[in-house]
C-alpha cells in the first residue's frame, strides 16, 4: 500500500492515493493524517480542492491521540493555512502561525517531527512574513534535521529554498549548487511532480542556452502531468511574473515557487 500511494503521489494523483487510504483512515489515525497531508499537497500543486483537504484534516484531528500525533495534526493545519494564504482567497497567516506554534510547544527538541515543522515555519517566514533571515534559520535547522533522519524528500525542499534565498541575496554560485542538489534528489527519489519546479528554478541561475533547455523540459513535464503545479504552468506560459491567487488579488511573488 505504501509503495502504491507513493507512486500515485509522485505522479500528481493525490485523489487516487487518498481514495486508497480512505478505508484505513476510518480506523487508523496515522492513515487519516497521511490522507489529509496528501490532499493538502494537492491544494499546493493545484490551488484547488480546498474542501476535500479541510474535511480530511478535520477527520484526522478528531481521531488523533498522543502528543506526537496531535503535533503532526497541528503541523498539517498550519501548512494548510499557509498554502491557503499563498494560493487561496483569504489571508490565514494568523492561523498558520498559531498552529505551527502549537506544534512547536508539543514537540521535544529532537522529536522526529521537528525538521518538517522547521521547514514549514521557514515557508511562512519567507513567503508570508517576507523575513529571509528567519526563513534561512528555519530552513537550515530543517536541512540538518532531515540529513540526520535520512529524509531525502524533505532535503530536496530545504536545498531548494536555501538556494532560493541565496539567489535573492545575489549568490548565484550557491544558488546553482542548491538547485542542482534539489533536482538530483527529486529525480533519484522519483518525485516526478516535484521535478518541474526544480528544473525551472535551476534555469533561473543557468546560462541562457541551458536555461532554455531546462525550461522546455519543465514545460513538457508540466504538460504531461496535466498542468501541475498550476503556478509553474502559468509562469512557463509566460503570464505576468507575479501571478496572484485565484481571486485575482495579485499579492504573491511565486517566481521561485512556494514549496
N, C-alpha and C positions, 0 to 999 in steps of 0.2 A: 504493500500500500504506500509506504513512504517513497519508494522509488517512482511509482506511478504518479503520485502527487507532485514530486519534484519535476518530473519530465513535463507534466502539464503546466505547472507554474513557470518553468523556464521558457516555455514557448508562448506565454501570454494567455493560457487557457485557464484563467483563475476560477471562473464559474464552474467549469467541469471538475476541477480539483476540489472545489468547495462542496460540490454535489457528492463526490465520493466520500467526503468526510462527514456528511450530514448524519447518517445513521449512528456513527460512532460518537459524534459530537453530542448527541442527546443523552449519553450516559457517561461520557468521559470529559471532564473539564479541560484537560490538556488538548484534546482534539477540538473542542469547542473554541478554544483560544487560537489554535492553529488555523482553524477555518476563518475566524474573524480577521486574523493577520493577512490571510490570502485575499480576502475581499477588500481590505484596506489598501493592499498593494494594487489591486485592480483600480481603485479610485485614483491612486497615484499616477498610474500609467494612462488612464482613460479620461480622467476628470469627470467621471460619471459613476452611476450605480451607488450613490451615497446611501440610500435607504437600506440596500442589502447589507452594506458594511455596518451601518448603525444597528440594524436588527441582530446581526450575528454577534456584534460586540456586546450588546445588552444581554444576550443569552449567555455569552461566556462569563460576563461579570456576575450574573446571577448564580452561576454554578461553581465559581472558584472557591477554594478553601485552602488555608495555609498562607503564610506570609509571602513566600516567593511567587505563588500563583496570583495572589492579589496584586503584587508588584508588577507582574507581567501584564495583567489585565489593565492596570493603570497606565503602564508604559504604552500599550496599544491605544488606549483612549487619548493619551497625549499626542501620539503620532497621527491619529485620525483627525484630531483638531488642527494639527499643523498642516496636514495635506489640504483640509478644507479651507484653511486660511489662505493658502497659496493659490489653490485652484478652484475653490468653491465660491459661493455667493456672499459669504459674510466672514468677518474677522472673528476668529476664535482663539486669538493669541492668549487671552487670559486663561481659557480652559486648557490650552496646551501646556502653559507654564505650571498651572496648578496640578494637573495630572502627573507631569514629569517630576514635579517637586514631591508629590506623594510617593512616587516610585522610589525616589532617592531616599526618602525617610524610611521606607520599608526595607531597603536592601542593605546588607552588610557591605563594607568597603570592597571586599573581594568576591562578592557574590557573582555567580555566572551571568546574571542579567545586567551587570554594570556596563560592559562595553557597548551594548546596544542602547542603553539609556544615555550614555555619554554621547554617542553618535547622534541620537535624536535631539539631545539638548544643543548639540552643535548646529544642527539644521535650523532649529528655532533661532539661535543666535545669529546665524549667517543670513537667513532669508526673511525673517520677520523682525528681528531686532536690529539688523544691519550692524552687528558688532563683530568684526572679523577677529579681534583679539580673543574674545570669549569663545568664538567658534573654533579658532585654531587650538586653544587649550583643550576644549572638549573633544575635538577630533583626534588630537594627539593621544589623549587618555584612551579613547576608544580604539585607536590603532594599536597601541601597545597591548591593551587587554585582549583584542581579537588575535593578535600574534601569539600571546601566551596560551590562549584557548584553542588555537588552530582553526579559527573561524575565518576561512579564506573568502567567503562571500562578503562578510562584513568588511574585511580588509580591502576588498575591491572598491567598496564605497568610501572607506576612510582615505585610501590613496587618492581617489577621485576628488574628494573635497579638499584635502590638503593641497593637492595640485591646483585646484581652482583658486584657492586663496593665494598661492604662490604666483599664479598668473596675474591676479588682480594687483599684487604688490610689484609686478614687473620682473619677477624672477622666472624668465622663460625656460631656462635650463631645468630648474627644479620642477616646474610645472610639467614639462615634457616627460621627465622621468616618472613622475607620479601618474600621469595619464597613461603612459605606456604600461606601467605595472598594473594599473586597474584593468586595462584592456586584456592583458595577458591572463590575469586571474579569471576574468569572466569567460574568456574563451576556453581556458582549461577546465573550468567547472561546468561548462555547457549552459551557462545562464544566458541563453540566446537573447531574451528580451532586453537584457541589460547591455548587450554588446554595442548596439547602435549609438546610445548616448556616449559610450566610451570612445567610439570611433570619432564622433562629432567633436568631442572635447579635445582629443588629440589633434584633430585637424586645425584647431584654433592656434596651436603653437608649432605647427609644421610649416615647411617651405611650401610655396604656392602649388607646385605640381603635386606634391604629396598630399597636401590639404584637399585638393580637388578629388584625388583618388579616394581618400578616406571618407569624404562627404558623399561621394557617389555610392560607395559601399554601404554606408549608413542608410542612405535613401533606399537602396534596394532591399535592405533588411527590414526597414520600417514598412515598406510596401508588402513584403512577404508576410509580415506579421499582422496585416490588416490595419495599418495606420497607427500603431502604438510604438513609443509613447506619443500621445497626441500633441504635446507641447514641442516635441522634437520634429514631428511631421510638419507642423506649421512653420517651424524655423527653416527646415530644409526646403520647404515650398516657397521660401523667400517672402514670407509675410513680414510685417514690421518686426524689428529686432526685439521689441518688448511686448510679446503677446500677453493680453490680460486674461483674467478669469472669464468663464463662460458668459457672465452678465455684462461683459464689456467694460468692467471697471478700470482695467489698464494700469494697475499699480505695480505689478511684479516684473522684475527683470529675470527672465528664465534662460538667459543665453547659455549659462553653464549647466542648466538643469536644476532639479530640486531634490534629487536623491542619488 
